[in-house]
């Protein structure tokens, strides 16, 4: 389908196609901005989850260290008897 204008006819016949194209392009730009925003927010969520994972592992290692210290104290007390 070509949109060449002929000498006759109404100019509004062709301008409706231009408006539709502009509307499609605007929707594509909006969709692209939404994807960019979504990717940014997902990046923030991933960074937050990584920090949370590090904190959880620090807690796990802390509990393990506490239990090892308790076990070492028990072994030392048993050896001194």
Order of alpha helices (4+ residues) and beta strands (2+ residues): alpha
